Structure formats: structure tokens, C-alpha cells
């Protein structure tokens, strides 16, 4: 019942009433957050920090947790799904079926995030452009079954348009993944470097200026948290 009510509330236009209803349902949404009209199915909990935005027409499905820090943005027409986390025999981990964004992180438009094994973004992280795919599950050609391993994007890292991140990918702090690149399963991309190609290779050192991360940055209060609400039964 609670999940069905969450689905209905997310179909409402952005408003303070929408946030209050979600909090009454056991979610944790800051009053300064803005939540657009989205299709939400079978999501256990949203935790949305001050000044964060979830724009219209996103899909969230089969997730245990969606957590956005302060000043985050998820823009238009993204698909965020966690149904692969239901694989038989899957080890229950902190990241299974979760999407977690640190402060001031951004997911722009038309991306596909498979969060079965988890997708974790640090602070000031950008998934830019369109049509990137972050996959946290894959077929295991050695042992059979399915690999479930989180995709982790470090602080200040940038994923350019039309990239593919395979399970277990770790993008180091301040790294830039060039447009159209693909990481392999379990790849660790060194921080503060440009990586590109299929599979992605380290190309050159890079130092992204700090001021770049101030674009569209939330300027409101940052020390206020949403009231803690335990999930409703």
C-alpha cells in the first residue's frame, strides 16, 4: 500500500504538499527540494537533501533507496532501475538496489542507470550529456549467473555523453571519461586523468578547474536537514 501511495504522490506536480505527503509516507524529503512528475514503482525510500531537484518524466523502479545529498539534480527522461538486484542468491549489501548521490552531483538527461548492484556518485560529480549507461549487473561468463557490483564515480569526476560503465567500475576523483567511452568490468580509472576509447584507456593528466563545478550550484542553506521519518509500515 505504501509503495502504491508513493507512486500516486509522485504523479502530482511539484509542491510543498507533495513533499509533506511523501514525508508522511516515511520518506525523507527536505522542504526546499523540488520533485517533478515522475513514474515511481516499488521504491522503498527516498532521501532528498536541501535544494535538490528531480525533474519531470524520470522513471524509478524496483529500488531499495534513492538518496540525493544537498544541491543535486536529476534532469529529464532518465531511467533508474534496480530489478537486477532481485537475482536469486544475491548477497545483500549496502549498495544493492540503491542510487546514492553526494552533495552537488548531477545526472543530466536520457541516461540509463542499472542500480541492481548499486550506483554511487561522490560530491560534485557529473553524468553529462545524454544516453550514458551505468550497468551494475552483467552475465558472469566464468561461473554462470549474474555479477552484481556497484558502479562508483568519485568526487569531481565527469562522465561525458554516450558512455558505458560496466559493473565494478571505479572512476577516480577528478577523472574525465571522454564521450563514447566504455569501461570494462571492474576497471579502475585513475583520478585526475582523461580516459577514452573502447575499452577506455588513460590518455593524459587533467585538472578540471574548481570553478567548473559552480555551474548550476545550489546557493541556499546547506546545514539544514530534512526531518527524520521512519518508514511507514
SVG drawing of the C-alpha trace seen along z (x, -y; Angstrom):
<svg xmlns="http://www.w3.org/2000/svg" viewBox="-2 -31 51 53">
<polyline fill="none" stroke="black" stroke-width="0.4" points="0.0,0.0 2.8,-2.5 4.6,-1.9 1.3,-2.4 0.7,-5.6 4.2,-6.8 3.5,-6.1 0.4,-8.3 2.0,-11.1 4.9,-11.3 2.4,-11.9 1.4,-15.2 3.0,-18.5 5.9,-19.9 4.6,-21.4 5.1,-21.6 2.0,-19.4 3.8,-16.7 6.8,-16.8 4.7,-16.7 2.8,-13.6 6.0,-11.8 7.3,-12.5 4.1,-11.2 4.7,-8.0 8.1,-7.6 10.4,-9.1 12.8,-11.9 12.5,-14.9 13.8,-18.4 11.2,-21.2 13.5,-23.1 13.7,-20.1 11.7,-20.1 10.2,-16.9 8.7,-16.8 6.1,-14.4 7.8,-11.0 6.8,-7.4 7.8,-5.6 7.2,-1.9 8.2,0.2 10.7,-2.2 11.2,-1.7 12.6,-5.0 13.6,-8.4 16.1,-10.6 16.4,-14.0 18.6,-16.8 18.2,-20.6 17.9,-22.3 17.9,-19.0 15.9,-18.7 14.3,-15.6 12.9,-17.0 9.9,-15.7 9.5,-12.4 12.0,-10.2 11.4,-6.5 12.4,-5.0 11.7,-1.2 12.4,1.6 14.8,-0.3 15.5,0.0 16.9,-3.5 17.3,-6.7 19.5,-9.2 20.4,-12.7 22.6,-14.9 22.5,-18.7 22.1,-20.6 21.8,-17.6 20.0,-17.4 18.4,-14.6 17.1,-16.1 14.7,-14.7 13.8,-11.3 16.3,-9.2 15.6,-5.5 16.8,-4.4 16.0,-0.7 17.1,1.9 15.3,5.1 18.5,7.0 19.2,6.8 16.5,9.4 18.7,12.1 18.4,15.4 21.3,15.8 22.3,12.2 24.3,11.2 22.5,8.3 24.9,5.4 24.6,1.7 24.6,0.8 22.2,3.4 19.3,1.7 20.4,-1.8 21.2,-5.1 23.3,-7.4 24.5,-10.9 26.8,-13.0 26.4,-16.8 26.1,-18.9 26.1,-16.0 24.2,-15.9 22.7,-13.4 21.5,-15.2 19.0,-13.7 18.2,-10.4 20.6,-8.2 20.0,-4.6 21.2,-3.7 21.0,0.0 21.2,-0.1 20.8,3.6 24.3,3.8 24.3,0.1 25.3,-3.2 27.3,-5.6 28.3,-9.2 30.5,-11.3 30.4,-15.0 30.4,-17.4 30.1,-14.5 28.6,-15.0 27.0,-12.4 26.6,-14.9 25.1,-14.9 22.7,-12.1 22.4,-8.3 25.1,-7.1 24.6,-3.6 25.7,-2.7 25.4,1.1 25.9,2.7 24.9,6.2 26.2,8.4 26.3,12.1 29.1,14.0 30.8,16.0 33.1,17.9 30.8,19.1 27.4,18.5 24.8,16.5 25.0,12.7 27.6,10.3 26.3,7.6 28.9,5.0 28.4,1.2 29.5,-1.5 31.3,-4.1 32.0,-7.6 34.4,-9.6 34.3,-13.2 34.6,-15.8 34.6,-13.1 32.8,-13.7 31.2,-11.1 30.7,-12.6 27.9,-11.8 27.1,-8.3 29.5,-6.4 29.0,-2.8 30.2,-1.9 30.3,1.9 29.8,3.5 32.5,2.8 33.8,-0.3 35.5,-2.8 36.2,-6.3 38.8,-8.1 38.5,-11.6 38.7,-14.4 38.8,-12.0 37.1,-12.7 35.7,-9.9 35.5,-11.1 32.4,-10.9 31.5,-7.4 33.9,-5.5 33.4,-2.1 34.9,-0.8 35.3,3.0 34.0,4.9 35.9,4.0 38.0,1.3 39.6,-1.4 40.1,-4.7 42.8,-6.7 41.8,-10.0 42.8,-13.4 43.2,-11.8 41.4,-11.9 40.3,-8.4 38.8,-7.5 38.1,-4.7 36.7,-1.2 37.9,0.0 38.7,-3.2 42.5,-3.9 44.3,-6.5 45.2,-9.3 46.6,-12.3 46.6,-14.0 43.8,-16.6 43.0,-19.2 39.4,-20.3 39.3,-23.9 37.3,-24.2 35.1,-26.9 33.6,-24.5 31.7,-22.8 30.0,-26.0 27.7,-25.8 24.1,-25.5 25.3,-25.1 22.7,-25.4 23.2,-28.6 20.8,-28.1 21.4,-27.0 23.4,-23.8 23.3,-23.0 19.6,-22.1 18.5,-18.5 15.1,-17.0 13.2,-15.7 13.9,-12.1 10.9,-9.9 10.9,-6.2 9.4,-4.2 5.7,-3.6 4.5,-0.1"/>
</svg>
